[in-house]
Amino acid sequence: MRCSFHRFVVWLRVPDYLRLGWLALPTLDGTHHGYWAVHMVWLCDSPIVEPTWIFGQAVRDVAHDEP
């Protein structure tokens, strides 16, 4: 069984997630929700990584398995 993590990401942040290896799904395409956000998924072949922002800038990658 494969696990995955899902996020609804505002369009402004999508490039940061794509750069880290997240995949964009077409789930929200053609809906009013898709105007604001993209459904993204992280497949669990490796530890989940998400961008961290300071003052609106993505500054580093955070692996959730770190202490």
Secondary structure by P-SEA (a helix, b strand, c coil): ccccccccccccaaaaaaaabbbbbccccccccccccccccccccccbbbbbbcccccccccccccc
